């Protein structure tokens, strides 16, 4: 059972997916094992931050950048500059 949903920029809701987050972090150049660890930590943060089980994708994006910047600054820049077309 998934009790967390992500509010996309267009207003649509979609179920939280840790796998999707791992993939996105990995595409920024973070090693997969580190991406998995970051994603799990961000999932815990999101569950504690979500209002009525919903968290904005922009909040997740900002938190990902904050989490990875310390260990992987250039990958954080990659993640920050990537915009989904």
C-alpha positions in Angstrom: 0.0 0.0 0.0 1.4 3.4 -1.0 0.4 6.2 1.3 2.4 8.9 -0.4 1.6 10.7 -3.6 3.6 13.3 -5.6 2.0 16.4 -6.9 3.5 17.1 -10.3 4.0 20.6 -11.7 0.9 20.2 -13.8 -1.2 19.5 -10.7 -1.6 15.7 -11.4 -0.9 13.3 -8.6 1.1 10.1 -9.0 2.1 7.4 -6.5 5.5 7.8 -4.9 8.1 5.6 -6.6 11.5 5.1 -4.9 12.7 3.4 -8.1 11.8 6.4 -10.2 13.8 8.6 -7.8 16.8 6.2 -7.8 16.8 6.3 -11.6 16.6 10.1 -11.7 19.5 10.5 -9.2 21.5 7.8 -11.1 21.0 9.7 -14.4 22.6 12.7 -12.8 25.8 10.6 -12.4 25.5 9.4 -8.8 26.6 5.8 -8.4 23.6 3.4 -8.1 24.3 2.3 -4.5 24.6 5.9 -3.3 21.5 6.8 -5.4 19.5 4.0 -3.6 20.7 5.3 -0.2 19.8 8.9 -1.0 16.4 7.8 -2.3 15.5 5.9 0.8 16.5 8.8 3.0 14.5 11.2 0.9 11.5 8.8 1.1 11.7 9.0 4.9 11.9 12.8 4.7 9.0 13.0 2.3 6.7 10.8 4.4 7.4 13.0 7.4 6.9 16.2 5.4 3.9 15.4 3.2 0.6 17.1 3.9 -2.2 14.6 3.9 0.0 12.1 2.0 0.9 14.5 -0.8 4.3 16.2 -1.5 5.2 18.5 -4.3 7.7 17.3 -6.9 9.5 20.6 -6.6 10.1 20.0 -2.8 11.5 16.5 -3.7 13.8 18.1 -6.3 15.1 20.6 -3.8 15.7 17.9 -1.2 17.5 15.7 -3.7 19.9 18.5 -4.5 20.4 19.3 -0.8 21.2 15.6 0.0 23.6 14.9 -2.9 25.4 18.2 -3.0 27.7 17.3 -0.1 29.2 14.2 -1.7 28.5 14.7 -5.3 28.5 18.5 -6.1 28.8 18.2 -9.9 26.0 15.6 -10.0 23.9 17.9 -7.9 24.4 20.5 -10.5 23.5 18.0 -13.2 20.3 17.1 -11.3 19.4 20.8 -10.8 19.9 21.8 -14.4 17.9 18.9 -15.9 14.4 19.8 -16.8 12.0 17.2 -18.1 10.9 18.1 -21.6 
